[in-house]
Amino acid sequence: RKVGFAIVGLGKYATEQMMPAFKESKHCKIVALVSGSPDKAQRLAQEYGVEAKSIYSYQDFDRIKDNPAVDVVYVVLPPALHAEYVVRAAQAGKHVLTEKPMAPSVAECQRMIDACRKAGKQLMVAYRAQFEPFNLDAIARIRKGELGKLRFVTADHGRQVSPTTDKADEWRVVQKLAGGGSLMDIGIYSLNAARYLTGEEPVEVSATESTDRTDPRFKEVEDQVHFTLRFPSGVLATCTSAYSIEGVKRFRAFGSKAYLDLDPATDYYRHRMVIGNADGELTTSMKEGNQFAAMLDHMAECAQQNKTPKTPGEEGLRDIKLILAIYESAKKGRPVKV
Ligand code: NAD
């Protein structure tokens, strides 16, 4: 049978991106819904063929342990709620997929990892870009040496956060729900890309922040963070993150012989890769894949075979440790060793 997923949190990303992707997946099926809004849950249950008895509220979510159809719990709540629901899911004996950023603190991430380990269940962080064909192709080309020796990476992620017009942005400007501002939410894509493009772990971070605190959106969370990661090989990554610019989701890898641009790099659907050198540029074409479905199918395979996912809890924790070091560097005004 297909692997059964319970979706926890029926917000914008869950309903507009992830739930439709189940239809494109090979091995996954939505079998339960967890929501604070019974009307919405009922409507979506009908649409996805979920039985009425498999609709849960946040309060009675723990009853999911008695539902054998649920193999995986997928947590799509604001970051500060991830730990609680991941731990409860593990205690209910389920594998867990959780959205990024994993959680606002190292202690919460560790609690999530420990709970899943204790339950003998897999924990995966939903880093969809690591399942997206253009990103995978970029990594493969760098590893094969197509760019010569990789020297540095730049990565930029930003958009206009808009809590007054988009309900999904309301929690994003509240520190205790989001755990931080643009860096936690979208700068994390710059950070994660710098790590998967280089294939190395940074040893030092330096950062600077710029936030207009008179802008009502930024009373609690930061706007811009620019950060540099130093990798053991000497490769540097210069990354930006912002909540006050027109949307950008791109990176460029600079090698000794050529550069590789992916712009957009981490968008939902549109991707464009350009490889160039002094002689000119080549735009590579490739079929768009469904990164959401690919990620779900990977989780399903890991649940079925009780196999460690490609992006386990430890991968989410690494980014959170680095994000906290980036904040520390920006605050202290000096590089921080990690
Ligand atoms: P959203 O606000 O639309 O969804 C959050 C859901 O959580 C809502 O249904 C809300 O009702 C529910 N919720 C339960 N308790 C809540 C509480 N105390 N406060 C606020 N909401 C509460 O936001 P979203 O954009 O769908 O984001 C949800 C998660 O998905 C976040 O972790 C976010 O980082 C992640 N996300 C990931 C991607 C990606 O590309 N991987 C994209 C968007 C969002």
Residues whose N, C-alpha, C, O or C-beta is under 5 A from the ligand:
A	BS01	NAD	G9 L10 G11 K12 Y13 A14 V76 L77 P78 P79 E99 K100 P101 A126 K167 A168 W171
